[in-house]
Amino acid sequence: MADMSDTPTVWVFNGARSNFPSAVFTVRELAQAWIAKHQLTGTLTRYPLDQGAFEWALERGYFKPKRSDQQTPEFIGRFSAANQEHYHYEDGQLA
């Protein structure tokens, strides 16, 4: 995973098969406690504040568009870098 220590970040939880996040936390431990309390299944991902994941990945060399469709609004709007710290949960437990 990429080092994000130089960037203000938040933790975003997306439930399984959800189109929208259900929670945002400043601290991973708070997010994990909430996920466990509600026995949730989904993904917890660390995102940079005040910057899109697309630009963050470009600036750090984690992603380089190879095709024209990788620079479209649709692509950028759903972009998440594999280098972003993320965790998968099933029924409230780290998978």
N, C-alpha and C positions, 0 to 999 in steps of 0.2 A: 504494500500500500504506500501511497505517496505521503510524504511528510507535509502536513498542513500547519505546522507549528508557527509559521510566519504569517498566517492568515486568520482573521476572526472567522469562526465557523459556528454552525448549528447542526443539530442532528434531526433528520426528518424521517418520520415513520410512514411508510405506505403499506397498508394492509393488502393481503393477497387479493388479486383481481380488482383492486381499487384504482380509479382514475385520478384520485386526489389524495394528498396526504391527510392523515387524521391527527397528527400531532407534530410539534416542533419543540425541541429541547436545546438548552445551552450546554447541558452536561449529559454524557452518555449514560452514566449511572442512573440518573433520573428517568431517562428513556427506558432503560432496561427494567427498572422497577415497575413502571407503568405497563409495559408490555407483559411482564409476568403477572401482574395483578389481574389483568383482563384476559390472560391466556391467549394472546394474539398471535396470528400467523402473518408474516410479511417481512419487509426489509427495512432496516435502519441504516441510513446513509448520511455521511458527514458532507455538508455543503459549505462552500465559501460564502461569506456575507458580502453584499454589495458588488457581486460579480457573478456572471453566469458560469456554470460548469464548463461550457464550451470554451469560453475565453481563458478560464483558469487552466484547462488542459492544454490549450494551444500555447499559452505563455510559458508553461513548464516543459513543453516538448513531449507530453504524454499522448497527444493526438495530433495528427496532421491529415487534413482532408486529402483524399486520393482521387475522389470523383466529384463532379460538379454537384450532385445531389447531396453531398455531405456539407454543403454550405447554404442550403435552403432554409427558410424559416421553419418549415415542418421538422427538419432534422435537428436544428439548433434547439427548437422548443421542446424536444423530447430527449435531448442529449444527457447522458450521465457517463462519466469516465470510469472505466474499470479500475483506475488508480485511486478513485475516491474510496476512503475507508467505508466499508459497509458490512453488515451482518444480517444473516437470515435467521428468522425465528419460526418455530412451529409450536403452536399451542403454548406460547409464552416462554419456551425454552430455546436457547441458542442452538441452532441446527448445525 
